[in-house]
């Protein structure tokens, strides 16, 4: 009898080991790598930069699970059996949550999640746990624990083998093992300005025109310090997301995701950009201070003041693992645990570790604002173009009106913080004596929807003043303009035109303006639309969709 019990216990050791290995593989290798391989272009790092950290996490988790099961078996057999059954339930629950229930999850774009909107997911999540528990109890009672243990071992081995094949297939299909070009975007020459002529675009992310107009009523002083500017209140952006909007601003080319991938579009766009060609022809040096959305494979970007190719950007080991663990928990954990895994996918930008320089550019409001207050303007005789992108009023709302980091901010407060930064920037240029020889655009790349309506993000703010332009008070224009018009507008600014004269459109003109919005979470692709009325009027937005033959058809009419 004792010998038989010893043999049974020995069989339990490999069973516990396989469960530990399978769980470690699922959560620390399959989950993060599957996300990386299917979204490779959205991450700055490559496979080789993260595999060491992931393998370390896999080893730690595997050994920890096995150690717990082994110790419990040594202490008391029944404790081990309960723990093994619970572990097997959770393993299959993790797999089901991450594979079949992920479509119910909200986007991780930084905004606070209202979990009450996802009650349906909670029901499914609890239902899966209850079902798995019931099946486990039935199997153990009917066949005994040892046979149940064997069934689980076979099931997890089969499932793990399937996941491994899937992972390798995804890696091959998406060129997951490709070594990425490393682009270092730093603060070099950030505050160097020309004694001759400057052209600056300051992008305040996600400042919506409709909400800004409400904030403006509370802050009439804005019209005073913006007295040299024209506010084009009826501006339509070409896209609703920063990546595509900034891409269009710099390239003047439309991105259509059914024709080419984003990276290919961006490389081609930068290489052929009429705007960048014009700057080069006129002898401008270019600095782009933005953390993303610049093509590392374009030779052109290495002519910019603050970009260079490097192999020195490494992953900050612990910071990366902390963010990755939250990402995995958000997708794979049972519903009631997901709320403890708040993460913003953009946080991966802050897991960069550079061994060459310590002045990487981050577009955080507080970082840019601190530089505004402490850095000194330097002078050059070269003409200068600069694009600054800062988080502006983007979610999560982390700033008060004085650009202090807080935890309970609002969208309106973030807009106030954005314009505090813009005001301070204008004052800095004035004090340095380079304001009058600077053509300055203060704008947003897209709008924002408090109701989370994807197409209600096409009305950004846009302010502009030309070189030497002065005024008595801020001018407001209702001309129906669009990012489509930037090619001509920027050419005129470079030629010295006032901000009031850079667009051909006039107030009262009737015009159709092409634009795209990102449909999420249903389709996760850009949908073409036409704005026939005011930029903020959703009732005049006609949404176009392509049928299987490629013919356009209307899915939202004017009389919506």
TALINWO-V469958 format. One record per run of one state. SS is the DSSP state (helix for helix, strand for strand, loop for the rest). FROM is the first residue (numbers start at 0). LEN is the number of residues. If there is no record, write none. Layout:
ss:SS from:FROM len:LEN
ss:SS from:FROM len:LEN
//
This chain:
ss:loop from:0 len:1
ss:helix from:1 len:37
ss:loop from:38 len:1
ss:helix from:39 len:3
ss:loop from:42 len:4
ss:helix from:46 len:29
ss:loop from:75 len:1
ss:helix from:76 len:24
ss:loop from:100 len:1
ss:helix from:101 len:3
ss:loop from:104 len:10
ss:helix from:114 len:29
ss:loop from:143 len:1
ss:helix from:144 len:29
ss:loop from:173 len:9
ss:strand from:182 len:4
ss:loop from:186 len:5
ss:strand from:191 len:3
ss:loop from:194 len:3
ss:strand from:197 len:7
ss:loop from:204 len:3
ss:strand from:207 len:1
ss:helix from:208 len:10
ss:loop from:218 len:3
ss:helix from:221 len:4
ss:loop from:225 len:4
ss:strand from:229 len:3
ss:loop from:232 len:2
ss:strand from:234 len:2
ss:loop from:236 len:5
ss:helix from:241 len:10
ss:loop from:251 len:10
ss:helix from:261 len:11
ss:loop from:272 len:1
ss:helix from:273 len:8
ss:loop from:281 len:2
ss:strand from:283 len:6
ss:loop from:289 len:9
ss:helix from:298 len:5
ss:loop from:303 len:3
ss:strand from:306 len:3
ss:loop from:309 len:3
ss:strand from:312 len:3
ss:loop from:315 len:1
ss:helix from:316 len:16
ss:loop from:332 len:2
ss:helix from:334 len:4
ss:loop from:338 len:6
ss:helix from:344 len:7
ss:strand from:351 len:3
ss:loop from:354 len:5
ss:strand from:359 len:1
ss:loop from:360 len:4
ss:helix from:364 len:10
ss:loop from:374 len:3
ss:strand from:377 len:3
ss:loop from:380 len:2
ss:strand from:382 len:8
ss:loop from:390 len:8
ss:strand from:398 len:1
ss:loop from:399 len:5
ss:strand from:404 len:1
ss:loop from:405 len:5
ss:helix from:410 len:22
ss:loop from:432 len:5
ss:strand from:437 len:6
ss:loop from:443 len:16
ss:strand from:459 len:1
ss:loop from:460 len:1
ss:strand from:461 len:4
ss:loop from:465 len:9
ss:strand from:474 len:3
ss:loop from:477 len:3
ss:strand from:480 len:2
ss:helix from:482 len:12
ss:loop from:494 len:4
ss:helix from:498 len:3
ss:loop from:501 len:11
ss:strand from:512 len:7
ss:loop from:519 len:5
ss:strand from:524 len:7
ss:loop from:531 len:6
ss:helix from:537 len:3
ss:strand from:540 len:6
ss:loop from:546 len:5
ss:strand from:551 len:5
ss:loop from:556 len:4
//
